[in-house]
Amino acid sequence: MITTPFSKILSSFCCGLTVIFSLFIFSVTVHAQALIDVSTSYVQDFDAIGTSNTATLPNGWAADNTEGVRAVGSYANAGNTTTRNGGDNMSGTAHNGIYNFGAGDPDKATERALGGLASTDNSKSVNLYLQLQNTGADPIGSFKISYDVEKYRNGSNSSGFSVSLYYSTDGEHWTVAGDKFMTVFPADADNSGFSPTPGSISSVSNEVLSLPSALASNQSIFLAWNYSVSSKSVTTNAQALGIDNVAIQALQAVATDLKTAKQSTISVVSTKGRIRVTGAIEPVEIYSVSGLKMTTINNVASTVDIPIASGFYVVKSGDDVCKVLVQ
């Protein structure tokens, strides 16, 4: 957080008297975004934040806790520190808040995670935000996302607790990323802690988040992991959950319409288990429809046969781009 004090004492001299106006101090939170492009991956394990209960979050990250269930707030208004730490043997009466979790002694463990713990009236939602800016020249069409959701305390709330991913183009208005990015922990028998921690881990692995429109160069996207009760509105007897080992790969946006270009002789057809390209004079690139490059054939002959699994693909050679179904 960058805290900028603005102070001004205005003195006016009148009839030998000095009139001193008030001293005002303002605090503004500014988040430095994380950077990504189609040639690099963003990885964050939170281990560098240390053990403090008021740990400073990595660049691009922000957090808040709200009084609404399953409620995502504002990235701009969120803070950039945790409010508590926790780890082995968390108490059944531990305080609510934004947690810096440690896999072991909370004051010593070097393996860290970010998360939250709800109570009856407070921290009904804990949101962990990330701003990613596309610093490359190529537009981003989707992201391949992985992360772990870790449990640091049981909770007997009958609704269970969840971590769900949302995305936004402005950090204010959010769209749920879908069921494949929702991690649900059912109710436990008690509110006991664990040793060692985490007591259990559920992973989201290489799931693709497709964007409704491509993320252009220098534009940003915002992600939010929302921790809250899975259903209803009662948040007592909560589980303590955190996220860790975040890995995000940007996938290039590829047009899927057939274009007329200089290679007027090119032909793309599919046969069982392969794509056949005829007449290409420039390297042939095969992409998944989400933008992941599958292969590149640099040595193009009169006919190129590319073995590949069934599904939809985008074939690109120079300025020619088309979509093909392999059965």
Backbone torsions as a table, in degrees:
resi	resn	phi	psi	omega
1	MET	NA	135.4	175.1
2	ILE	-101.2	112.5	-179.5
3	THR	-103.1	117.4	-174.7
4	THR	-111.7	109.6	177.3
5	PRO	-80.7	130.3	173.6
6	PHE	-111.5	112.5	-179.1
7	SER	-124.0	140.0	179.7
8	LYS	-150.2	122.4	173.9
9	ILE	-108.0	115.8	-177.6
10	LEU	-100.6	116.9	-179.1
11	SER	-108.5	134.5	177.8
12	SER	-126.2	128.6	-178.6
13	PHE	-101.1	118.8	-179.6
14	CYS	-143.9	121.7	-179.9
15	CYS	56.1	37.3	177.2
16	GLY	77.5	3.9	-179.2
17	LEU	-103.5	142.5	176.1
18	THR	-104.5	118.7	177.7
19	VAL	-100.5	119.9	-177.5
20	ILE	-109.8	120.1	178.6
21	PHE	-85.3	171.9	-170.4
22	SER	-67.2	155.8	171.9
23	LEU	-96.2	122.9	-179.0
24	PHE	-111.4	137.7	176.0
25	ILE	-127.2	125.9	-179.6
26	PHE	-115.8	149.2	177.7
27	SER	-125.5	126.2	-178.3
28	VAL	-121.4	130.1	177.7
29	THR	-95.3	124.8	178.3
30	VAL	-121.2	128.5	-179.7
31	HIS	-103.0	128.6	174.3
32	ALA	-85.4	121.5	-174.4
33	GLN	-70.9	155.1	171.0
34	ALA	-83.7	154.7	-173.3
35	LEU	-112.6	145.2	179.6
36	ILE	-155.1	153.4	169.9
37	ASP	-152.4	178.3	-173.0
38	VAL	-71.3	-9.8	-179.9
39	SER	-99.8	-4.7	-178.0
40	THR	-132.6	163.4	174.3
41	SER	-116.2	148.8	175.2
42	TYR	-99.0	128.3	-178.5
43	VAL	-130.6	135.2	178.7
44	GLN	-145.5	121.4	177.5
45	ASP	-112.1	0.1	175.1
46	PHE	66.2	3.5	-176.4
47	ASP	-65.3	-24.7	-176.7
48	ALA	-79.0	-5.4	-177.2
49	ILE	-78.9	-11.1	178.1
50	GLY	81.6	-162.5	-170.2
51	THR	-110.7	-3.4	-174.2
52	SER	-63.0	148.7	174.5
53	ASN	-73.4	-15.0	175.0
54	THR	-117.9	51.1	-177.6
55	ALA	-67.2	141.3	174.9
56	THR	-79.8	131.7	-176.9
57	LEU	-75.7	156.9	177.7
58	PRO	-64.0	163.0	177.3
59	ASN	-52.8	135.2	178.3
60	GLY	91.5	-16.5	-176.5
61	TRP	-96.3	149.4	174.9
62	ALA	-149.4	164.9	-177.7
63	ALA	-151.3	149.8	171.0
64	ASP	-149.4	165.3	172.6
65	ASN	-130.1	135.4	-172.9
66	THR	-124.6	167.9	-179.4
67	GLU	-94.3	4.7	178.0
68	GLY	-105.4	141.7	178.0
69	VAL	-76.7	140.1	178.2
70	ARG	50.4	42.0	-176.2
71	ALA	-114.9	119.4	177.2
72	VAL	-94.8	134.0	-175.7
73	GLY	-95.8	-140.7	-176.1
74	SER	-114.0	128.4	176.9
75	TYR	-61.1	-43.0	-176.4
76	ALA	-63.3	-32.6	-176.6
77	ASN	-92.5	-4.6	-178.8
78	ALA	-77.5	159.3	177.5
79	GLY	-90.2	179.9	178.4
80	ASN	-128.9	31.7	172.5
81	THR	-136.1	157.0	170.8
82	THR	-81.0	172.4	178.7
83	THR	-117.5	-16.0	-179.4
84	ARG	-150.6	164.6	170.0
85	ASN	-125.1	159.7	-178.4
86	GLY	-160.1	165.6	-179.1
87	GLY	-173.0	-128.5	-179.2
88	ASP	-58.5	142.8	171.8
89	ASN	57.1	44.5	175.8
90	MET	-60.4	137.5	-177.8
91	SER	-72.0	149.9	174.1
92	GLY	-68.8	-11.4	177.5
93	THR	-115.2	23.6	179.3
94	ALA	-59.3	148.8	-178.4
95	HIS	-73.8	150.7	176.5
96	ASN	-71.5	163.3	174.1
97	GLY	150.2	-172.3	175.8
98	ILE	-91.9	117.9	-167.5
99	TYR	-105.6	138.6	164.4
100	ASN	-97.3	97.4	-176.8
101	PHE	-85.3	144.0	173.5
102	GLY	-121.7	137.6	178.6
103	ALA	-81.3	78.4	-175.6
104	GLY	138.7	-145.4	175.6
105	ASP	-61.4	120.7	-174.9
106	PRO	-61.6	-22.9	-179.2
107	ASP	-94.1	-2.7	-176.6
108	LYS	-131.9	-28.2	-172.7
109	ALA	-61.0	134.8	-180.0
110	THR	-90.0	-17.0	177.1
111	GLU	-87.4	112.5	-172.0
112	ARG	-117.0	162.9	175.2
113	ALA	-150.0	159.4	177.6
114	LEU	-111.5	140.4	178.6
115	GLY	-173.8	-150.9	-175.6
116	GLY	-158.0	170.0	175.3
117	LEU	-142.8	127.2	179.9
118	ALA	-91.1	160.8	171.5
119	SER	-132.1	-172.0	-176.2
120	THR	-57.9	-45.0	-172.6
121	ASP	-118.1	-11.3	-172.9
122	ASN	-130.7	158.2	-179.4
123	SER	52.6	39.5	177.8
124	LYS	-62.5	-28.8	167.6
125	SER	-128.7	140.4	167.8
126	VAL	-122.0	125.4	-177.3
127	ASN	-113.3	132.9	176.0
128	LEU	-114.2	115.8	-172.7
129	TYR	-106.5	150.5	174.2
130	LEU	-141.0	127.5	173.0
131	GLN	-102.2	125.2	178.1
132	LEU	-116.1	126.2	177.6
133	GLN	-106.6	131.5	176.5
134	ASN	-77.0	106.1	-178.5
135	THR	-96.6	1.0	179.2
136	GLY	-91.2	174.5	178.5
137	ALA	-83.4	-24.8	-175.9
138	ASP	-86.6	141.2	175.3
139	PRO	-69.4	148.7	179.2
140	ILE	-103.2	126.1	-178.5
141	GLY	-98.3	-23.4	-177.9
142	SER	-164.7	170.8	177.9
143	PHE	-129.5	138.7	170.3
144	LYS	-97.7	119.6	-167.5
145	ILE	-122.3	136.0	173.8
146	SER	-133.7	145.9	172.5
147	TYR	-168.2	161.0	176.1
148	ASP	-105.8	142.1	169.2
149	VAL	-110.7	121.6	-171.7
150	GLU	-115.2	140.7	178.8
151	LYS	-101.6	126.6	-179.3
152	TYR	-110.1	-9.8	172.3
153	ARG	-156.3	141.7	172.7
154	ASN	-66.4	165.9	174.5
155	GLY	-155.1	132.6	-174.4
156	SER	-93.2	7.9	175.7
157	ASN	-56.5	126.7	-172.1
158	SER	-65.1	-20.4	-179.5
159	SER	-83.1	-14.9	-174.8
160	GLY	70.6	173.9	-180.0
161	PHE	-127.3	156.6	-173.9
162	SER	-139.4	159.9	167.0
163	VAL	-123.1	121.9	-177.9
164	SER	-123.0	141.9	-179.7
165	LEU	-96.2	137.4	174.8
166	TYR	-125.5	161.3	174.5
167	TYR	-138.3	159.6	-174.8
168	SER	-156.7	152.6	175.0
169	THR	-95.6	-11.1	-178.2
170	ASP	-129.1	-2.4	-179.6
171	GLY	76.4	9.0	-178.6
172	GLU	-123.1	-41.4	-176.7
173	HIS	-110.9	125.0	-166.0
174	TRP	-118.2	146.8	175.0
175	THR	-120.8	131.9	178.9
176	VAL	-68.6	137.4	-175.0
177	ALA	-76.9	-17.0	176.7
178	GLY	118.0	169.6	-174.2
179	ASP	-61.0	-31.8	-178.3
180	LYS	-69.2	-13.1	176.3
181	PHE	-109.6	22.3	176.6
182	MET	-115.1	120.3	-179.0
183	THR	-110.6	118.0	-173.7
184	VAL	-112.5	130.7	172.5
185	PHE	-111.1	119.2	178.7
186	PRO	-69.1	168.5	-177.4
187	ALA	-61.0	146.8	174.6
188	ASP	-101.7	172.3	-179.1
189	ALA	-78.2	-20.8	-176.0
190	ASP	-152.2	-172.7	179.9
191	ASN	-112.8	32.7	-174.1
192	SER	-78.6	156.4	174.4
193	GLY	-88.2	-171.7	-177.6
194	PHE	-129.2	154.7	165.9
195	SER	-152.1	112.6	4.0
196	PRO	-82.6	165.4	174.8
197	THR	-106.1	157.5	-5.2
198	PRO	-72.1	154.2	-178.9
199	GLY	-73.5	-29.3	175.5
200	SER	-156.7	157.0	-178.0
201	ILE	-135.0	134.0	172.8
202	SER	-123.4	129.3	-171.8
203	SER	-110.2	139.1	165.0
204	VAL	-98.7	122.2	-170.0
205	SER	-125.8	114.8	172.4
206	ASN	53.3	41.1	175.4
207	GLU	-86.7	141.4	-175.7
208	VAL	-96.8	125.8	172.9
209	LEU	-103.4	107.6	-179.4
210	SER	-87.6	133.4	-178.7
211	LEU	-87.8	144.6	178.5
212	PRO	-65.0	-27.1	173.6
213	SER	-145.7	151.8	-174.3
214	ALA	-63.9	145.2	176.6
215	LEU	-89.2	108.5	-175.1
216	ALA	-74.3	167.8	177.5
217	SER	-55.9	134.3	178.9
218	ASN	75.1	-4.0	174.4
219	GLN	-82.3	159.7	-179.1
220	SER	-119.6	152.6	169.3
221	ILE	-125.1	149.8	-178.7
222	PHE	-116.8	134.6	174.7
223	LEU	-113.9	148.2	178.0
224	ALA	-140.3	124.0	172.7
225	TRP	-97.1	114.7	-177.3
226	ASN	-101.1	121.5	173.9
227	TYR	-99.4	127.5	178.2
228	SER	-167.1	174.9	174.1
229	VAL	-65.0	143.9	-172.0
230	SER	-69.5	-31.4	179.5
231	SER	-154.5	170.4	-178.6
232	LYS	60.4	-160.5	-173.5
233	SER	-132.5	-0.4	179.7
234	VAL	-83.2	127.4	-174.4
235	THR	-118.6	14.7	174.5
236	THR	-70.6	163.9	177.9
237	ASN	51.8	51.0	-173.2
238	ALA	-83.1	152.8	168.3
239	GLN	-84.0	148.4	174.2
240	ALA	-98.1	116.3	-176.1
241	LEU	-124.6	147.6	177.2
242	GLY	-141.2	164.2	175.0
243	ILE	-111.7	151.3	-177.5
244	ASP	-154.0	163.3	172.7
245	ASN	54.0	52.3	178.5
246	VAL	-76.3	129.0	176.9
247	ALA	-135.3	125.3	-176.0
248	ILE	-130.8	124.3	176.8
249	GLN	-112.0	127.3	176.8
250	ALA	-82.9	133.8	-179.7
251	LEU	-112.2	133.6	-174.3
252	GLN	-66.8	138.6	173.9
253	ALA	-74.7	128.0	-178.8
254	VAL	-124.7	128.6	177.7
255	ALA	-63.8	145.5	-178.6
256	THR	-115.7	10.5	177.8
257	ASP	-95.4	146.9	179.4
258	LEU	-75.6	125.8	-177.3
259	LYS	-111.1	145.9	172.1
260	THR	-85.7	124.0	-176.0
261	ALA	-142.3	-168.2	-171.5
262	LYS	-69.5	-23.0	-178.8
263	GLN	-86.9	74.0	-173.5
264	SER	-68.3	-14.9	-176.8
265	THR	-93.6	-2.7	-173.3
266	ILE	-71.5	142.4	177.2
267	SER	-136.7	133.7	178.5
268	VAL	-124.5	120.9	177.6
269	VAL	-135.2	161.4	176.4
270	SER	-118.3	140.7	169.7
271	THR	-120.2	179.0	-176.2
272	LYS	-63.1	115.3	175.2
273	GLY	77.7	12.5	179.4
274	ARG	-158.4	158.3	173.2
275	ILE	-111.4	133.0	179.6
276	ARG	-114.5	122.5	179.1
277	VAL	-114.9	125.5	-179.3
278	THR	-121.7	137.3	173.5
279	GLY	84.8	11.0	178.7
280	ALA	-75.0	140.0	176.2
281	ILE	-114.3	-4.4	175.7
282	GLU	-123.5	160.6	-178.8
283	PRO	-51.1	144.3	-178.9
284	VAL	-101.3	127.2	178.4
285	GLU	-116.2	137.1	178.1
286	ILE	-114.0	128.9	179.3
287	TYR	-122.2	150.6	165.1
288	SER	-72.2	164.2	-178.4
289	VAL	-68.1	-17.5	176.4
290	SER	-84.2	-5.3	175.8
291	GLY	105.8	1.6	179.7
292	LEU	-78.9	123.3	179.0
293	LYS	-72.4	123.8	-177.2
294	MET	-90.4	-42.4	-178.3
295	THR	-165.0	160.2	173.6
296	THR	-130.5	130.1	175.8
297	ILE	-107.7	106.2	-178.0
298	ASN	-84.4	-33.7	-177.2
299	ASN	-92.1	82.7	-176.7
300	VAL	-84.2	130.1	176.0
301	ALA	-105.6	-167.3	179.0
302	SER	-62.6	-35.0	177.0
303	THR	-136.7	132.5	178.5
304	VAL	-118.1	121.4	175.1
305	ASP	-103.9	126.2	-175.8
306	ILE	-120.9	105.9	176.3
307	PRO	-65.4	136.0	-176.7
308	ILE	-162.0	154.1	179.9
309	ALA	-70.0	162.4	-180.0
310	SER	-65.6	150.3	179.4
311	GLY	143.0	-179.8	176.4
312	PHE	-88.5	140.4	178.9
313	TYR	-139.9	159.1	173.5
314	VAL	-110.6	126.9	179.8
315	VAL	-108.5	128.7	-177.2
316	LYS	-129.9	133.2	173.8
317	SER	-144.9	109.0	-173.8
318	GLY	62.2	-124.8	179.4
319	ASP	-92.6	-1.6	179.2
320	ASP	-87.7	128.2	179.6
321	VAL	-136.9	132.5	175.5
322	CYS	-149.5	162.1	-179.4
323	LYS	-108.1	138.6	-175.8
324	VAL	-139.0	144.9	176.2
325	LEU	-103.8	125.3	175.6
326	VAL	-105.6	127.6	-178.8
327	GLN	-110.2	NA	NA
